[in-house]
Amino acid sequence: MKSYTSSIVDWERVETIGRLFSRIPSRAVTVVEENDPQFRAVKYIVDRHGYKSLAIVVANSIVSYRLSSRGEDYWVEFSREISSVDINSAEDIISFMLYFLPTSRGNRFLIKQKITRLRKALSIIASIYDNPHKYVDLYRLLQELSQALEADIYSKTVVFSVKMAYYAYRLLGASIVNGDKIPVPVDKRISLLTSTSSIIDYPPSLILSKYQVDASSAWMRVAQRAGIESVSIDALLWLPARGVDKIISKSIEEARRIYAEALQTYSSHIVGRELAYEIARELFVKKPTRG
């Protein structure tokens, strides 16, 4: 992936935050990922389906948007349902999804659109099913998946699908490559952090709708400066920031507390209090810009 620069990104802020993240022990990054409820849901699938899980996880990931429940809850629901089903082909996966989506509690919206998306993705899902080891090169997976879906490589659902495949590979004990080339998925929570950290001084809604590539590239540079693969830094940002959107407009200090305490908890306190609060202060330097 080519180096990306943007005039709207405050690269000094990127450098400051990257230096802070470089102080997070590598073991803490691993533990935070393992404590991600979505990682645990993938583990449930892997324990049942082994290497078939790669295709299963990608198929579900590409329709994991506009959910009717929290993403964590939806993935638990999905993992329990798919774990009781015999899967012997990529077609079996699609057939299950066609049955499952209309009955799902956590994925009720845009069902026809999602079914069309799954059918369009059948060729790449079949390729993953038939040769899962081919895609330990995560950048290759990113490229082929984006081509199959006719989407940009920065597309949130495409990047999220690669991240979830990475979780499956980790659980299978496979060694992945090019994890540092995977864009950071920019959703509402990451857009909020991009704004409150002053990395981009625009409203979260505008970052999400217009400046996703700029935001993703900025966080990739943070990861590079920190010595953390970009496929992994998302968990350090996204998980501890849960709930801050409801409090940040009222209290920056409370938002910092929520993030810092959650980072300590998700890392099983490998990240200590002092570093957690130092990171939180840099991620929440101001209330999000309104727009």
Buried (B, 14 or more C-beta within 10 A) or exposed (E): BEEBEBEBBBBEBBEBBBEBBEEBEEEBBBBBBBBBBBBBBBBBBBEBBEBBBBBBBBBBBBBBBEBEBEBBBBBBBBBEBBBEBEBEBBEBBBEBBBEBBEEBEBBBEBBEEBBEBBEEBBEBBBBBBEEBEEBBBBBBBBBBBBEBBEBEBBBBBBBBBBBBBBBBBBBBEBEBEBBBBBBBBBBEBBBBBBBBBBBBBBBBBBBBEEBBBBBBBBBBBBBBBBEBBBBBBBBBBBBBBBBBBEBBEEEBEBBBBBBBBBBBBBBEEBBBEEBBBBBBBBBBBEBBBEE
